């Protein structure tokens, strides 16, 4: 795996991965943008990257009040990234984003900091991240935003509090030649006036990779046949006193607990490259959502879900690019009265890589089936979505 160099100092592979994992810019992508060297002996560096995901989406409904079909073209991701090394130990990463621009007719979205953090890489076994970065709970959330297997992640991979990112400190490292990896993060978690007691969110994750190691902080949805990978992972997420079950009386506080197990395998053969991935999730907040919760409590605080993904990459180019077919199945069961949100999602499509992840086309068709469809809300009825995506990374 090629990594950039800074004067006579070599950037360790895992260091480069930490700098890039939050937005999915791994080794081959990281070479795309310009690199500047400065400071004493040119030991400091700055790299600038730009990434765009343009989606054209057709849905069988328009909104909760409009059952007619709709077509929308918008910027799913629109990012400008600055990252590099202060010296051989300390790195930095800043990412600006204006996500969802033009979606639903809303233009001129605000630009905000998606990520902003420092890395401290003392040795492969002991590394630190401090700032705002991806929470380390689920594999799919940690898979690179710009290197997914399917068009995008499942919403069940996002935790109830803080979503994809959180602010705090993480220690992580690789052991036994990176066959084992550990992470421990102390983050903000849920905050605000509705929280009974402000306790930190604690997340622990481990994985085992007996073949080619996944030694980065982030993962990839596919390695495009460049590695032989088999990884099993597990994680636990916890925050004490995260919500009141009796919000009216401000009593009966509940702890947030979640756990997940996941697996990923990709192996290249002469007949092509095969990929299989899956995970199970369990989120719980002591059933507070079904008692007298505060109005801001997310519905996914009581949720069981899973996904299974598979793909096949043809062994030879098709025209100017490489073709990969994929499929996925998701299941979600919310512990809510009537099961109004319980659903299954089946999706299939293909990726066409014109220049790896730097320039690709993706087409995915989804079918969403609700266990108990809402008779008046088209959003909560069986529906389909077809998405054509164009990705460009500079």
N, C-alpha and C positions, 0 to 999 in steps of 0.2 A: 504494500500500500504506500504510494508515494505521498510524501508530506513536504510542505514548504520548508525552506531553510532560512535562517536569519543570521547573516554573516557567518561566523565560525560556530555559532550555537545551533544545534539541531533541535527542532521542535519534535517532541516525542509523539508517536502516533495517537495515543490517547489524549494528549493535550490538544492536538489539532482537532480531534473529534469533539471534545468538549466545546471548543470555540464554534463549531459548525453544527452540532447536533440539534440545537433548538429550532432551527428553521430548515433542517434537512440538507445542508450544504456539506456533503462529505468530500472525500479526497478529489474525485475527478471534477466535481462542481467547484470546489474551492479554488481551482486554478483559473477560473474564468475571469474574475474581476482583476483590476489593476492592484499591484502590491507596491507599497512605498516603504523604504528602509530609512531610518533616521536615528539620531542619538549617538552616544559614544560607541565607536566601532560598528555603527549601523546595527546595534543589537535590538533596537525596537522596530516594530513593523506595523503597518496598517494596510488592510485589504478592504476593498469596497466591492460589494456584489449587489445586483438588482435581480429580483425574481417576480414573475407575473404568472398568475393562473387566470385565464379568461374562460368563463363558463357560459354556454348557451343551454338553458334548461327548459324543458317542456313538462308541465304537470297536468294531471287530469282534473285539477281544481284550481281556483284562484285564491280563495281565502275562506275563513270560517263563515262568511256571509255570501259567498259567491261560488257556486258549484261548477261554473264553466271552466274549461281548460284555459291554460295560460302559458305563454312563452316569455322568457326573460333572459337577457344577456347582461352579465355583470362581471366585476372583478372579484373572484373568490379570494385571491390573495394578491397583494400588491406591496412589495417589501423592498426596503433599502437597508443594507446591512453593512456595519463597520466592525471589523474585528482584527485582532492581531496579538502581538506579544509586547509587553513592556520590557521583559528580559526573558531568560531561559526558564524561569519559574512562574512568573506572573503574566497572565493573559487577560484579555478583556473582550467583551462582545456586546454590541448595541444594535438593536433592530427596530426600525420604524415601520409602521404599517398603516394603510388605509384600507381596511377590509370591507368587502361587500359593496363597494362603490357601484352605483346604478342599480342595485337590487331593489325591486319593487318600486322603481321610479325615484329612489332617494339618491341624489347625486351629491358630490362634494362632501364626502365623509371626512370626519376628523382624522388627522394623523396622530398616532399615539405610539408610545414605547411598548412594543410587544415583549421585548427582552432587554435587560440591562444587567450585566453581572461581570464579576471578576473570577478568574480561576487561579488556583494556587497548586501547582503540580510539583510536589517535593520528590515523589517517586511513584512508580506504578501502583504500589500497594496503598498509598495514602495521598489522596487528592481532595481539594476543597473547591466548592463553588459558593459564592456569596452574592446575593442580589435578587433580581427577579428572573426566574427561569422555569423550565418545564418541571412540573411536579413529577415525582419519580415512582408513581403508583403503577400504572398500567403499561404494558408493552406497547399497545397500539398508540397511546398518547405519546410515548417516547419514540415511536417510529417517525422518521423525518417527514415533515409536512410536505416536502417537495419530492419525496421518494416513496410514496405509498404503493401498495400492490393494486388496490382498487381506486376508484375515483377519490375517495376520502375515507376518513375514519367513521366508525359507528359512534353515535352519541352515548352509548353505554360505557365507553372508555373514558368519559369525562367525569371526574368526581363531582359531588354535589356542591362543594365549596371551593372557590378559586378556579374552577374550570380546568384549563390546560396549564396555566402558570400560577405560581405562588411566589411569595417573597420570603427569603430566609437564607439558611445556610445548609449545605449538604457536604457530607464526607463520603467518599466512595473510593473504590480501588479494585485492582485485579490481583488474584492469587493463583498460584500453581500454573504459571505461564498463561494466565488469563482464562484458564478453564473455569474458574469460579470468579464471580463478581459480587460485591456487596455495595449497598447504598444505605445511608441513614440521613434523613432530612428533617430539620426542625424549621417549620414554616409558620406563617401567620394563620392560615386556615380561615375559619369563619370569624368575621369581625362585625362590630356595630352595636347599636343600643339593644338589639334583641337577643344578644348573647348573654346568658346568665353570668358567666365568669370567663374572662379572657385567658384561656390556656393555649399554649402552642399546639399546632398540629404536628404530629410525629408520623413519619412514613419510613418504613423499612422495606427493602427489596433485595432479593438475591436471585442469581441465575447460574446455571451450569451449562457450559458449552464444550462437550467432549471432542468435537471435530474442529473446524476452523473457529477460533474464538471470536466472539462479539465483544471486543474490548473497549468500545466507545461508551460514552455516557448515553448516547442515543442509539436507536436501532434503525434498520432499514426495512421497508416492506418487501423489498426484493434486492438481491445482489446481482441480478441479471446474469447468473451463471458463472460469476467470477470466484465464488467460494462454495465450499461444502459446509453447510451449517446445520446444526441440530442444537437447539437451546430450549431448556425448560426453566421457567421462572415463577416466582411467587412473591407477593407483596402484602403488607398490612398497613392500614391507614387508621389513625386514631386522633380524636380531639375530645378532651373532657369537657363536659358542661357546654355543649354546642348549641342547645336550644331548650326552651321551655315546652313541656307537654301541656301545661296549663298556662297559656300566655296571659289570659285575663287576670289571673291571680299572681302571675310571675312566680310560679312554683313548679315543682316536679321537673327539675332539669335532667336532660338526657345526654349521654355520651354518644358521639359519632364513632362508628366502627365500620371498617370495610376490609375485604380481602379479595384477592384474585389469584388465579393460577393460569399460566399460559404456556404455549409451546409454539415453536417455529422450526420448520425444516425446509431446506432448499438444497437440491443436489443436481449438478449437471451430468447428463449422460450424452452419449453420442446421438441419441434420439431427440434430445432437447433438455431443457431445464425444468424441473418440477418443484413446485412450492406448495406447502401446506402450513396453515397457521390457525390457531384457535385459542380461545380464552373463556374463562368463566368469571363472573363478577357477583359479589354480594355486598350491598350497601345497606346499612341499618342505623337508625337514630332512635332506637327504643320505641318505635311506633308513634312518635310524637306527631307525625303528620295526620294521624287518624284520631287525635284527641282534640285539643284546643290549641293549635299551633299559631305561631306568629305569621302574619300575612306574607312574609318574605321567604318562608321556608320552601326550598325546592322540592318538587314532587319526587325526584330521584333519590331522596334520602331513605326511601324504603324500596329497594329494587333488586331483583335478581335477573341476570342476563348472560348471554353468551354470544359468541360469533365463531364461525368457521369459514376460512378462506382457502382457496386453492387456485393455482395458476399453472399454465404451461407456456414456456417460451420456446418458439421454434428454433432449431439448431442453426439454420442458415438465414441470411437476410432475405427479406421480401421487398423487392425494389430497393429504394435507397435507405430502408430502415429495418428494424427488427420488430417482429410481431409477437405479442404475448396475450393469450386469452386468460380470463379469470372469471371466478364466480364466488359469491359469498352468501351466507345465510346467517341472519341475526334473530335472536329471540329475546324479548323483554317482558318481564312480569312485574308490574308495579303493585305494591301492596295497598291499593286504594279501593274504596267501595265500588262495586260494579265492574271493576276491571276495565274502565273506559280507555286506558292507555296501553293495555296489553296488546302486543302485536308481534308479527313475524315479518321479516324483510328478506326477500330473495332477489338477488341481483346478479347480472352477468354482463360481460363486456370485453373490451380489449384495450391494450396499450400499444401504440405504434411509436417506437423510439427512433427518431430521425437522427439524433445525436445524444444517445444515452438519456439521462434525465434532463439535460440542458435544453432539449427541444423535443417535445413529444406531444402526441395526440391521444386522448382517452375518450372512449365512448362507453357509457354504462346505462343499462336499463334496469330499473328497480320496480318491484311489485311489493306493496305494503298491504298486509292483511291484518285487520283488527279482530280480536277475539269477540269484542262486543261493540260493533260499530254504533256511532252516535247518529240517530236518525235525522238530526237537524244541522250538524256541523260537518261540512265536507272534509275538513282537515282530519277529522277522526273517523273517517269512513275508508273502506278499501280504496286504494288509489295507485297510480303508477307515476313514475318520473323517469325521464330520459335526459341524460346530461352529456353534452359534448364539451370536452375540455381541451384547451391549448395551454401548454406550459413552456415558458421561456426563462432561462437563467443566464445572466451575464456576469 
